[in-house]
Structures are given as structure tokens and as C-alpha cells.
Amino acid sequence: MNTNAIKDLLYRMADDALIIAHRHSEWTGMGPLLEEDIAFSSIAQDKLGHALALYSLLHDLGEQQPDTIAFTRNERDFHCCQFVELPNGEYDFSLVRHFLFDASEKLRYDALQHSTYEPLAKLARKMRGEIRYHIYHGQTWMVQLGGQGSEESKARMQAALDEAMPYALGIFETTDSENEIISSGLFEGELALRDRWIAYVTEIVNAASLRMPDVQAITPVFGGRKGFHTADLQPLLDEMTEVFRLDPSAEW
């Protein structure tokens, strides 16, 4: 199996998890309800754990230590999609992003259970339980604030969904390793995942009495998988790595 293809996939997944974890953590103490502070904090902690596990697989393949990978790279070296690095905005946008991203994670890890790279398949089987909670939380709020909410909450969720969709489609940006990833049985591929994601998301959006954007007419926001990011990522990295960079050799 092509080691570079494995590393490519792992870096994309790990970087997504690390950055969305940081964004989720920013709601701690700021959410509209105490329970939601706890929920977002818990999900953020899970995502950090996922990132650590994936960076550890990379280390097993000859890459640097997980902390070094996470805390010493600049934005150009990150392979996360642009969707995860966007500022939280209002709570409606954060909830919609949470739902759309975790829908892709649910389906991705479901498929990765059958990966020919056994360490990743084993990890996928372990992570699925946590991700089931994440997606349950996200889609519950989609339905409550859409179909069961007020006219204002429904309008805000629809606006957030429309705003988020071009970036959400960027989750499925392919790289030069795509053909090798598919042919080796490492993963089914981003386009197959995207099609299953659209069907899944459409079902929940309809249940929330919202309108699914016309994804065929939307230009996805690509670039992140190849190291091209928004102006928001480097400030996030500066804040996230501030303590580590004070003394990278320190043991905690």
C-alpha cells in the first residue's frame, strides 16, 4: 500500500479534527445554555482525542511526534478544509457547521471500518460511538430550531445552512492521492462520500422543515486540502500554539 496516500488521508482527517475542536472549544462559557456549553466542550475534547489518535498513526508511519505535528506547523502546512477554520459567528452557524461536518464524519468513519489499512479500520471502529453522539446532538438541534422552532429560528437556521453549504462541500475536495486511496481499498473516496452525505443531510434538512440548497448549482470552496486557507486560520494557530511555543521541550 502507498504510504504517502495513507499519510495524505490521515493528515486531512487529523487537521480537520484539530481545528474544529479549537473552534468548538471557543463556545465554552459563551453558549446560550449551560448544557450547550458542556456539550460543545465535550465534543471538542472528543475531536482533540481523534486528532491525537490520527497524528499518532502518522508518527507510526515515520512522521514527527503528535504534539510537534499539531503545534509547530504554519497554515500552509495544514490540510484541513476551509469549513472548519471559519470563525464561529452566531450560534446558528456553529450548530449548522457542527451538523454538516459531523454528518460527513459519521459516514466517513462508517466506511473506514472496512479500510485495508487495519490500524485506521480499528481506530474507526473505536471512534464511531463518540461520533454517533456528535451527530445526534447536531441533528437534534437542526430539527428543534427548524421544524419545531419559531419563525425567527427557522429563518436563521436556513440562512446559516445557505451560507455554510459551499464550504461544507469543500470537505470532499480530492487530492493527487485519490486514485491510489480508492484502488488500494484504503477508503471509498471523497466523491462517493459526498454523494452519501448529500442524501443523509437532505433527509435531516427535510425533517427540520428547511430547504436543502441546490448543491449542483453551488461552487464548492476548495483549497484547504492543498494548503490554501482563509485569513482566519493563522490567527487561530497562533492562539492555539501560544503556550507550546514558549517552551517546545517542556514536559507537562
C-alpha positions in Angstrom: 0.0 0.0 0.0 1.2 3.5 -0.8 2.4 5.1 2.4 2.2 8.6 1.0 -1.5 8.0 0.2 -2.2 6.9 3.8 -0.4 9.9 5.2 -2.3 12.2 2.9 -5.7 10.9 4.1 -4.6 10.9 7.8 -3.3 14.4 7.7 -6.6 15.7 6.2 -8.7 13.9 8.8 -6.4 14.9 11.7 -6.2 18.5 10.8 -9.9 18.8 10.4 -10.4 17.3 13.8 -7.9 19.5 15.5 -9.2 22.8 14.0 -12.9 22.1 14.5 -12.0 21.1 18.1 -10.5 24.5 18.7 -13.5 26.3 17.2 -15.9 24.3 19.3 -13.9 25.0 22.5 -14.4 28.7 21.9 -18.0 28.3 22.9 -17.0 27.2 26.4 -18.6 29.7 28.8 -20.2 31.5 25.8 -23.1 29.3 24.8 -26.8 30.2 25.2 -27.4 27.4 27.7 -25.2 25.8 30.3 -25.9 22.4 28.8 -24.8 23.6 25.4 -21.5 24.9 26.9 -21.0 21.4 28.3 -22.0 19.7 25.0 -19.7 21.7 22.8 -16.8 21.4 25.3 -17.3 17.6 25.4 -17.4 17.3 21.6 -14.3 19.5 21.3 -12.5 17.2 23.7 -13.5 14.2 21.7 -12.3 15.8 18.5 -8.9 16.5 20.1 -8.7 12.9 21.0 -9.4 11.9 17.4 -6.7 14.3 16.2 -4.2 12.8 18.7 -5.0 9.3 17.6 -4.6 10.1 13.9 -1.4 12.0 14.5 -0.2 9.0 16.4 -0.8 6.8 13.3 1.2 9.3 11.3 4.0 9.1 13.9 3.9 5.3 13.5 4.5 5.9 9.7 7.6 8.0 10.4 6.2 11.5 10.9 7.0 13.6 13.9 5.6 13.3 17.4 1.8 14.3 17.6 2.5 17.5 19.6 5.1 18.6 17.1 2.8 17.9 14.2 -0.1 19.8 15.8 1.8 22.8 17.3 4.7 23.7 15.1 3.3 24.0 11.6 2.1 27.2 9.9 -1.1 27.4 7.9 0.4 26.5 4.6 1.3 23.1 6.0 -2.2 22.3 7.2 -4.5 20.1 5.1 -7.9 20.9 6.8 -10.8 22.1 4.7 -11.6 25.7 5.0 -15.0 24.9 6.5 -13.5 24.0 9.9 -11.4 27.1 10.2 -14.1 29.7 9.7 -14.9 31.8 12.8 -17.9 30.6 14.9 -20.1 33.5 14.1 -23.5 33.3 15.7 -24.8 30.1 17.4 -26.9 29.2 14.4 -23.9 29.0 12.1 -21.9 27.0 14.6 -24.8 24.5 15.0 -25.2 24.1 11.3 -21.4 23.6 10.8 -21.4 21.1 13.6 -24.2 19.1 12.0 -22.8 19.2 8.4 -19.3 18.3 9.5 -20.3 15.5 11.8 -22.6 14.0 9.2 -19.5 13.7 7.0 -17.5 12.3 9.9 -20.2 9.7 10.7 -20.3 8.4 7.1 -16.5 8.6 6.7 -15.8 6.5 9.8 -18.6 4.1 8.9 -16.7 3.4 5.6 -13.3 3.4 7.2 -14.2 0.4 9.4 -13.5 -1.6 6.2 -10.3 0.1 5.3 -7.5 -2.2 4.1 -5.2 -0.2 6.4 -6.0 -2.1 9.6 -4.7 0.5 12.1 -7.2 3.0 10.6 -10.0 0.5 10.4 -9.5 -0.4 14.1 -9.5 3.3 15.1 -12.6 3.9 13.0 -14.5 1.2 14.9 -13.5 2.7 18.2 -14.4 6.3 17.2 -17.9 5.6 15.8 -19.5 5.6 19.2 -18.4 9.1 20.0 -19.3 10.4 16.6 -22.8 8.9 16.9 -23.3 11.2 19.9 -22.0 14.2 18.0 -24.3 13.8 15.0 -27.3 13.1 17.3 -26.6 16.3 19.1 -26.3 18.3 15.8 -29.3 16.9 14.0 -31.5 17.2 17.1 -30.8 21.0 17.2 -31.4 21.2 13.4 -34.9 19.8 13.9 -35.7 21.7 17.1 -34.7 25.1 15.7 -36.1 24.4 12.2 -39.3 22.4 12.2 -40.1 22.9 15.9 -38.7 26.4 16.4 -40.1 29.9 15.8 -40.2 31.7 12.5 -37.1 33.6 13.5 -35.1 30.5 14.5 -36.2 28.7 11.3 -35.1 31.7 9.2 -31.7 31.9 11.0 -31.0 28.2 10.5 -31.9 28.4 6.8 -29.6 31.4 6.3 -26.8 29.6 8.1 -27.4 26.5 6.0 -27.2 28.5 2.8 -24.0 30.3 4.0 -22.3 27.1 5.1 -23.1 24.8 2.1 -20.3 26.0 -0.3 -17.7 25.5 2.5 -19.3 22.2 3.6 -18.9 20.8 0.0 -15.2 21.7 0.4 -14.9 18.8 2.9 -14.8 16.5 -0.1 -12.0 18.2 -2.1 -9.8 15.5 -3.6 -6.0 15.3 -3.8 -3.5 13.8 -6.0 -3.6 10.6 -3.9 -7.3 10.0 -4.6 -7.0 7.2 -7.2 -4.4 5.3 -5.0 -6.6 5.7 -1.9 -9.6 4.1 -3.8 -7.7 1.4 -5.7 -5.9 0.2 -2.6 -9.1 -0.1 -0.6 -7.9 2.4 1.9 -11.1 4.4 1.6 -14.0 4.6 -0.8 -13.1 8.2 -2.0 -14.4 11.7 -1.4 -16.9 11.7 -4.3 -18.6 8.6 -3.1 -18.7 10.0 0.4 -20.1 13.3 -0.8 -23.0 11.6 -2.6 -23.9 9.6 0.6 -23.5 12.8 2.6 -25.9 14.8 0.4 -28.6 12.1 0.8 -28.1 11.9 4.5 -28.1 15.7 5.0 -31.1 16.2 2.7 -33.2 13.8 4.9 -32.4 15.7 8.1 -32.9 19.1 6.5 -36.3 18.0 5.2 -37.2 16.7 8.7 -36.2 20.1 10.0 -38.7 21.8 7.6 -35.8 23.6 6.0 -34.8 23.9 2.3 -31.9 21.9 1.1 -29.7 24.2 -1.1 -29.2 23.1 -4.7 -25.8 21.5 -4.3 -25.5 21.0 -8.1 -25.6 24.8 -8.6 -23.1 25.6 -5.8 -19.4 26.1 -6.4 -17.6 24.3 -3.6 -14.9 26.2 -1.7 -11.7 24.2 -2.3 -8.1 24.9 -1.5 -7.7 23.8 2.1 -6.6 20.3 1.2 -3.7 21.8 -0.8 -2.7 24.3 1.9 -4.6 27.3 0.8 -6.6 28.7 3.6 -8.7 31.7 4.8 -7.2 34.6 6.7 -8.7 33.1 9.8 -6.5 30.0 10.2 -3.1 31.5 11.1 -4.6 33.7 13.9 -6.3 30.5 15.2 -3.0 28.6 15.1 -1.1 31.5 16.8 -3.6 31.4 19.7 -3.7 27.6 19.9 0.0 27.1 19.9 1.0 30.1 22.1 1.8 28.1 25.3 3.6 25.3 23.4 5.8 27.7 21.6 7.0 29.2 24.8 9.0 26.1 25.5 8.5 23.2 23.0 10.8 21.0 25.0 8.8 21.3 28.2 7.1 18.1 29.6 3.6 18.6 31.0 
